[in-house]
Amino acid sequence: MAKKAVRSERVSIRLACCAFTISETCYRYESKLQPENEIIADWDSI
């Protein structure tokens, strides 16, 4: 929701994080998909 607020309402990242009570580190986090994780995810369908 914070990212949507920043994109659509032109609110600063700092203000959005404060409003949604999250850290800026959390806001900027992007998970990294690693090849081994994809293999493990496929185990579920076996």
C-alpha distance matrix in Angstrom:
0.0 3.8 5.5 5.1 6.2 8.7 9.9 10.5 11.2 13.0 11.8 13.1 11.4 13.5 12.5 8.7 9.6 12.1 10.2 7.9 11.1 10.6 13.2 13.2 15.0 12.2 9.8 12.8 13.9 14.9 17.1 20.6 22.3 25.9 28.8 29.9 26.6 27.1 30.6 29.6 27.0 29.9 32.1 30.2 31.7 35.2
3.8 0.0 3.8 5.4 5.1 6.3 8.7 10.0 10.1 10.9 9.1 9.7 7.7 9.7 9.1 5.3 6.3 9.3 8.1 6.5 9.4 8.6 10.6 10.0 12.4 10.3 7.4 10.4 12.4 14.1 16.9 20.3 22.6 26.1 29.2 30.5 27.4 28.2 31.7 30.8 28.6 31.7 33.8 32.3 33.9 37.4
5.5 3.8 0.0 3.8 5.4 5.1 6.2 8.6 9.8 10.1 9.4 9.8 7.9 11.0 11.1 7.8 9.0 12.3 11.7 10.3 12.8 11.3 12.4 10.8 12.6 10.9 7.4 9.1 11.3 12.2 15.3 18.4 20.5 24.1 27.1 28.8 25.9 26.3 30.0 29.6 27.3 30.2 32.6 31.3 32.7 36.2
5.1 5.4 3.8 0.0 3.8 5.4 5.1 5.9 7.8 9.3 9.5 11.3 10.4 13.5 12.6 9.3 11.4 14.2 12.6 11.5 14.7 13.9 15.6 14.4 16.3 14.4 11.0 12.9 14.8 15.3 18.0 21.0 22.7 26.4 29.1 30.9 27.9 27.9 31.6 31.2 28.6 31.2 33.8 32.3 33.3 36.9
6.2 5.1 5.4 3.8 0.0 3.8 5.5 5.4 5.2 6.9 6.3 8.7 8.7 11.3 9.7 6.7 9.8 11.8 10.0 10.0 13.3 13.2 15.0 13.9 16.6 15.1 11.7 13.9 16.4 17.6 20.6 23.7 25.8 29.4 32.3 34.0 31.0 31.3 35.0 34.4 31.9 34.7 37.1 35.5 36.8 40.4
8.7 6.3 5.1 5.4 3.8 0.0 3.8 5.8 5.8 5.1 4.7 6.1 6.2 9.5 8.9 6.7 9.5 12.0 11.3 11.6 14.3 13.5 14.3 12.3 15.0 14.3 10.6 12.0 15.1 16.4 19.7 22.6 25.0 28.4 31.5 33.3 30.6 31.0 34.8 34.5 32.3 35.0 37.6 36.4 37.6 41.1
9.9 8.7 6.2 5.1 5.5 3.8 0.0 3.8 6.0 5.8 7.6 9.3 9.5 13.1 12.6 10.4 13.1 15.8 14.8 14.7 17.6 16.6 17.4 15.2 17.4 16.5 12.8 13.5 16.3 16.7 19.9 22.4 24.4 28.0 30.7 32.9 30.2 30.2 34.0 34.0 31.6 34.1 36.9 35.7 36.7 40.2
10.5 10.0 8.6 5.9 5.4 5.8 3.8 0.0 3.8 5.7 8.0 10.9 12.0 15.1 13.7 11.5 14.7 16.8 15.1 15.4 18.7 18.4 19.7 18.0 20.5 19.3 15.6 16.9 19.5 19.9 23.0 25.6 27.4 31.0 33.6 35.7 32.9 32.7 36.5 36.4 33.8 36.1 39.0 37.5 38.2 41.9
11.2 10.1 9.8 7.8 5.2 5.8 6.0 3.8 0.0 3.8 5.4 9.0 10.9 13.4 11.3 9.9 13.5 14.9 13.0 14.2 17.4 17.7 19.1 17.6 20.6 19.6 16.1 17.8 20.7 21.8 25.0 27.8 29.9 33.5 36.3 38.2 35.4 35.4 39.2 38.9 36.4 39.0 41.6 40.1 41.1 44.7
13.0 10.9 10.1 9.3 6.9 5.1 5.8 5.7 3.8 0.0 3.8 6.5 9.0 11.6 10.3 9.7 13.1 14.6 13.7 15.1 17.8 17.7 18.3 16.2 19.2 19.0 15.4 16.5 19.8 21.0 24.5 27.1 29.5 32.9 35.9 37.9 35.3 35.6 39.4 39.2 37.0 39.6 42.3 41.1 42.2 45.7
11.8 9.1 9.4 9.5 6.3 4.7 7.6 8.0 5.4 3.8 0.0 3.8 6.5 8.3 6.5 6.4 9.9 11.0 10.3 12.1 14.5 14.7 15.3 13.6 17.0 16.8 13.4 15.1 18.5 20.3 23.8 26.7 29.3 32.7 35.8 37.6 34.9 35.5 39.2 38.8 36.7 39.6 42.0 40.7 42.1 45.6
13.1 9.7 9.8 11.3 8.7 6.1 9.3 10.9 9.0 6.5 3.8 0.0 3.8 5.4 5.2 6.2 8.6 9.9 10.6 12.3 13.8 13.4 13.2 10.9 14.4 15.0 11.8 13.0 16.6 18.8 22.4 25.2 28.1 31.3 34.6 36.4 33.9 34.8 38.5 38.0 36.2 39.2 41.6 40.6 42.2 45.5
11.4 7.7 7.9 10.4 8.7 6.2 9.5 12.0 10.9 9.0 6.5 3.8 0.0 3.8 5.5 5.1 6.0 8.5 9.8 10.5 11.7 10.4 9.9 7.3 10.7 11.2 8.1 9.4 13.0 15.4 19.0 21.8 24.9 28.0 31.4 33.0 30.5 31.6 35.2 34.6 33.0 36.1 38.3 37.4 39.2 42.4
13.5 9.7 11.0 13.5 11.3 9.5 13.1 15.1 13.4 11.6 8.3 5.4 3.8 0.0 3.8 5.5 5.2 6.2 8.7 10.1 10.2 9.6 8.6 6.9 10.7 11.7 9.5 11.2 14.5 17.5 20.9 23.8 27.1 30.0 33.6 34.8 32.3 33.8 37.3 36.4 35.0 38.3 40.3 39.3 41.3 44.5
12.5 9.1 11.1 12.6 9.7 8.9 12.6 13.7 11.3 10.3 6.5 5.2 5.5 3.8 0.0 3.8 5.5 5.0 6.1 8.6 9.6 10.3 10.6 9.8 13.6 13.8 11.5 13.9 17.0 19.8 23.1 26.3 29.3 32.4 35.9 37.1 34.4 35.6 39.2 38.2 36.4 39.7 41.7 40.4 42.4 45.6
8.7 5.3 7.8 9.3 6.7 6.7 10.4 11.5 9.9 9.7 6.4 6.2 5.1 5.5 3.8 0.0 3.8 5.4 5.1 6.2 8.2 8.5 9.7 9.1 12.6 11.8 9.2 12.0 14.9 17.3 20.5 23.8 26.5 29.8 33.2 34.4 31.5 32.6 36.1 35.2 33.2 36.4 38.4 37.0 38.9 42.2
9.6 6.3 9.0 11.4 9.8 9.5 13.1 14.7 13.5 13.1 9.9 8.6 6.0 5.2 5.5 3.8 0.0 3.8 5.5 5.2 5.6 5.0 6.0 6.2 9.5 8.8 7.1 10.3 12.7 15.7 18.6 22.0 24.9 28.0 31.5 32.4 29.6 31.0 34.4 33.2 31.6 35.0 36.7 35.4 37.6 40.7
12.1 9.3 12.3 14.2 11.8 12.0 15.8 16.8 14.9 14.6 11.0 9.9 8.5 6.2 5.0 5.4 3.8 0.0 3.8 5.5 4.9 6.5 7.7 8.8 12.2 11.8 10.7 13.8 16.1 19.3 22.1 25.5 28.4 31.4 35.0 35.7 32.8 34.4 37.7 36.3 34.7 38.2 39.7 38.3 40.6 43.7
10.2 8.1 11.7 12.6 10.0 11.3 14.8 15.1 13.0 13.7 10.3 10.6 9.8 8.7 6.1 5.1 5.5 3.8 0.0 3.8 5.6 8.0 10.4 11.5 14.8 13.6 12.1 15.5 17.7 20.4 23.1 26.6 29.3 32.5 35.9 36.6 33.5 34.8 38.2 36.7 34.8 38.1 39.8 38.0 40.1 43.4
7.9 6.5 10.3 11.5 10.0 11.6 14.7 15.4 14.2 15.1 12.1 12.3 10.5 10.1 8.6 6.2 5.2 5.5 3.8 0.0 3.8 5.7 9.0 10.6 13.2 11.1 10.1 13.8 15.3 17.9 20.2 23.8 26.3 29.5 32.8 33.4 30.1 31.4 34.7 33.2 31.2 34.6 36.1 34.3 36.4 39.7
11.1 9.4 12.8 14.7 13.3 14.3 17.6 18.7 17.4 17.8 14.5 13.8 11.7 10.2 9.6 8.2 5.6 4.9 5.6 3.8 0.0 3.8 6.9 9.6 11.8 10.2 10.3 13.9 15.1 18.2 20.2 23.9 26.5 29.5 32.9 33.2 30.1 31.8 35.0 33.2 31.6 35.1 36.4 34.7 37.2 40.2
10.6 8.6 11.3 13.9 13.2 13.5 16.6 18.4 17.7 17.7 14.7 13.4 10.4 9.6 10.3 8.5 5.0 6.5 8.0 5.7 3.8 0.0 3.8 6.6 8.3 6.4 7.0 10.5 11.4 14.6 16.7 20.3 23.1 25.9 29.4 29.8 26.8 28.7 31.8 30.2 28.7 32.3 33.6 32.3 34.7 37.7
13.2 10.6 12.4 15.6 15.0 14.3 17.4 19.7 19.1 18.3 15.3 13.2 9.9 8.6 10.6 9.7 6.0 7.7 10.4 9.0 6.9 3.8 0.0 3.8 5.2 5.2 6.4 8.8 10.0 13.7 16.0 19.2 22.4 25.0 28.7 29.1 26.5 28.6 31.7 30.2 29.2 32.8 34.1 33.2 35.7 38.6
13.2 10.0 10.8 14.4 13.9 12.3 15.2 18.0 17.6 16.2 13.6 10.9 7.3 6.9 9.8 9.1 6.2 8.8 11.5 10.6 9.6 6.6 3.8 0.0 3.8 5.3 4.8 6.2 8.5 12.1 15.1 18.0 21.4 24.0 27.8 28.7 26.3 28.1 31.4 30.4 29.3 32.8 34.5 33.8 36.1 39.0
15.0 12.4 12.6 16.3 16.6 15.0 17.4 20.5 20.6 19.2 17.0 14.4 10.7 10.7 13.6 12.6 9.5 12.2 14.8 13.2 11.8 8.3 5.2 3.8 0.0 3.8 5.4 5.2 6.1 9.9 12.3 15.1 18.6 20.9 24.7 25.4 23.2 25.3 28.5 27.4 26.7 30.2 31.7 31.3 33.8 36.4
12.2 10.3 10.9 14.4 15.1 14.3 16.5 19.3 19.6 19.0 16.8 15.0 11.2 11.7 13.8 11.8 8.8 11.8 13.6 11.1 10.2 6.4 5.2 5.3 3.8 0.0 3.8 5.5 5.2 8.7 10.8 14.2 17.3 19.9 23.6 24.2 21.5 23.5 26.6 25.4 24.3 27.8 29.4 28.6 31.0 33.8
9.8 7.4 7.4 11.0 11.7 10.6 12.8 15.6 16.1 15.4 13.4 11.8 8.1 9.5 11.5 9.2 7.1 10.7 12.1 10.1 10.3 7.0 6.4 4.8 5.4 3.8 0.0 3.8 5.7 8.6 11.6 14.9 17.9 21.0 24.5 25.6 22.9 24.4 27.8 26.9 25.5 28.8 30.7 29.9 32.0 35.0
12.8 10.4 9.1 12.9 13.9 12.0 13.5 16.9 17.8 16.5 15.1 13.0 9.4 11.2 13.9 12.0 10.3 13.8 15.5 13.8 13.9 10.5 8.8 6.2 5.2 5.5 3.8 0.0 3.8 6.5 10.0 12.7 16.0 18.8 22.4 23.8 21.6 23.0 26.5 26.0 24.8 28.1 30.1 29.7 31.8 34.6
13.9 12.4 11.3 14.8 16.4 15.1 16.3 19.5 20.7 19.8 18.5 16.6 13.0 14.5 17.0 14.9 12.7 16.1 17.7 15.3 15.1 11.4 10.0 8.5 6.1 5.2 5.7 3.8 0.0 3.8 6.6 9.5 12.9 15.6 19.3 20.3 18.0 19.7 23.0 22.4 21.4 24.7 26.6 26.3 28.5 31.2
14.9 14.1 12.2 15.3 17.6 16.4 16.7 19.9 21.8 21.0 20.3 18.8 15.4 17.5 19.8 17.3 15.7 19.3 20.4 17.9 18.2 14.6 13.7 12.1 9.9 8.7 8.6 6.5 3.8 0.0 3.8 6.5 9.5 12.6 16.1 17.6 15.3 16.6 20.1 19.8 18.7 21.8 24.0 23.8 25.8 28.5
17.1 16.9 15.3 18.0 20.6 19.7 19.9 23.0 25.0 24.5 23.8 22.4 19.0 20.9 23.1 20.5 18.6 22.1 23.1 20.2 20.2 16.7 16.0 15.1 12.3 10.8 11.6 10.0 6.6 3.8 0.0 3.8 6.5 9.4 12.9 14.0 11.6 13.2 16.5 16.1 15.2 18.4 20.4 20.4 22.5 25.1
20.6 20.3 18.4 21.0 23.7 22.6 22.4 25.6 27.8 27.1 26.7 25.2 21.8 23.8 26.3 23.8 22.0 25.5 26.6 23.8 23.9 20.3 19.2 18.0 15.1 14.2 14.9 12.7 9.5 6.5 3.8 0.0 3.8 6.2 9.8 11.4 9.7 11.2 14.4 14.6 14.3 17.1 19.3 20.0 21.9 24.1
22.3 22.6 20.5 22.7 25.8 25.0 24.4 27.4 29.9 29.5 29.3 28.1 24.9 27.1 29.3 26.5 24.9 28.4 29.3 26.3 26.5 23.1 22.4 21.4 18.6 17.3 17.9 16.0 12.9 9.5 6.5 3.8 0.0 3.8 6.7 8.5 6.7 7.6 10.9 11.6 11.1 13.6 16.0 16.9 18.5 20.6
25.9 26.1 24.1 26.4 29.4 28.4 28.0 31.0 33.5 32.9 32.7 31.3 28.0 30.0 32.4 29.8 28.0 31.4 32.5 29.5 29.5 25.9 25.0 24.0 20.9 19.9 21.0 18.8 15.6 12.6 9.4 6.2 3.8 0.0 3.8 5.5 5.4 6.9 9.2 10.3 11.0 13.1 15.1 16.8 18.5 20.0
28.8 29.2 27.1 29.1 32.3 31.5 30.7 33.6 36.3 35.9 35.8 34.6 31.4 33.6 35.9 33.2 31.5 35.0 35.9 32.8 32.9 29.4 28.7 27.8 24.7 23.6 24.5 22.4 19.3 16.1 12.9 9.8 6.7 3.8 0.0 3.8 5.4 5.3 6.6 8.9 10.1 11.1 13.2 15.5 16.6 17.7
29.9 30.5 28.8 30.9 34.0 33.3 32.9 35.7 38.2 37.9 37.6 36.4 33.0 34.8 37.1 34.4 32.4 35.7 36.6 33.4 33.2 29.8 29.1 28.7 25.4 24.2 25.6 23.8 20.3 17.6 14.0 11.4 8.5 5.5 3.8 0.0 3.8 5.4 5.1 6.3 8.7 10.0 11.0 13.6 15.4 16.0
26.6 27.4 25.9 27.9 31.0 30.6 30.2 32.9 35.4 35.3 34.9 33.9 30.5 32.3 34.4 31.5 29.6 32.8 33.5 30.1 30.1 26.8 26.5 26.3 23.2 21.5 22.9 21.6 18.0 15.3 11.6 9.7 6.7 5.4 5.4 3.8 0.0 3.8 5.4 5.1 6.1 8.7 10.0 11.6 13.8 15.1
27.1 28.2 26.3 27.9 31.3 31.0 30.2 32.7 35.4 35.6 35.5 34.8 31.6 33.8 35.6 32.6 31.0 34.4 34.8 31.4 31.8 28.7 28.6 28.1 25.3 23.5 24.4 23.0 19.7 16.6 13.2 11.2 7.6 6.9 5.3 5.4 3.8 0.0 3.8 5.4 5.0 6.3 8.9 10.6 11.7 13.4
30.6 31.7 30.0 31.6 35.0 34.8 34.0 36.5 39.2 39.4 39.2 38.5 35.2 37.3 39.2 36.1 34.4 37.7 38.2 34.7 35.0 31.8 31.7 31.4 28.5 26.6 27.8 26.5 23.0 20.1 16.5 14.4 10.9 9.2 6.6 5.1 5.4 3.8 0.0 3.8 5.4 5.1 6.7 9.5 10.6 11.1
29.6 30.8 29.6 31.2 34.4 34.5 34.0 36.4 38.9 39.2 38.8 38.0 34.6 36.4 38.2 35.2 33.2 36.3 36.7 33.2 33.2 30.2 30.2 30.4 27.4 25.4 26.9 26.0 22.4 19.8 16.1 14.6 11.6 10.3 8.9 6.3 5.1 5.4 3.8 0.0 3.8 5.3 5.2 7.4 9.8 10.5
27.0 28.6 27.3 28.6 31.9 32.3 31.6 33.8 36.4 37.0 36.7 36.2 33.0 35.0 36.4 33.2 31.6 34.7 34.8 31.2 31.6 28.7 29.2 29.3 26.7 24.3 25.5 24.8 21.4 18.7 15.2 14.3 11.1 11.0 10.1 8.7 6.1 5.0 5.4 3.8 0.0 3.8 5.4 5.8 7.9 9.9
29.9 31.7 30.2 31.2 34.7 35.0 34.1 36.1 39.0 39.6 39.6 39.2 36.1 38.3 39.7 36.4 35.0 38.2 38.1 34.6 35.1 32.3 32.8 32.8 30.2 27.8 28.8 28.1 24.7 21.8 18.4 17.1 13.6 13.1 11.1 10.0 8.7 6.3 5.1 5.3 3.8 0.0 3.8 5.3 5.6 7.1
32.1 33.8 32.6 33.8 37.1 37.6 36.9 39.0 41.6 42.3 42.0 41.6 38.3 40.3 41.7 38.4 36.7 39.7 39.8 36.1 36.4 33.6 34.1 34.5 31.7 29.4 30.7 30.1 26.6 24.0 20.4 19.3 16.0 15.1 13.2 11.0 10.0 8.9 6.7 5.2 5.4 3.8 0.0 3.8 5.4 5.3
30.2 32.3 31.3 32.3 35.5 36.4 35.7 37.5 40.1 41.1 40.7 40.6 37.4 39.3 40.4 37.0 35.4 38.3 38.0 34.3 34.7 32.3 33.2 33.8 31.3 28.6 29.9 29.7 26.3 23.8 20.4 20.0 16.9 16.8 15.5 13.6 11.6 10.6 9.5 7.4 5.8 5.3 3.8 0.0 3.8 5.6
31.7 33.9 32.7 33.3 36.8 37.6 36.7 38.2 41.1 42.2 42.1 42.2 39.2 41.3 42.4 38.9 37.6 40.6 40.1 36.4 37.2 34.7 35.7 36.1 33.8 31.0 32.0 31.8 28.5 25.8 22.5 21.9 18.5 18.5 16.6 15.4 13.8 11.7 10.6 9.8 7.9 5.6 5.4 3.8 0.0 3.8
35.2 37.4 36.2 36.9 40.4 41.1 40.2 41.9 44.7 45.7 45.6 45.5 42.4 44.5 45.6 42.2 40.7 43.7 43.4 39.7 40.2 37.7 38.6 39.0 36.4 33.8 35.0 34.6 31.2 28.5 25.1 24.1 20.6 20.0 17.7 16.0 15.1 13.4 11.1 10.5 9.9 7.1 5.3 5.6 3.8 0.0
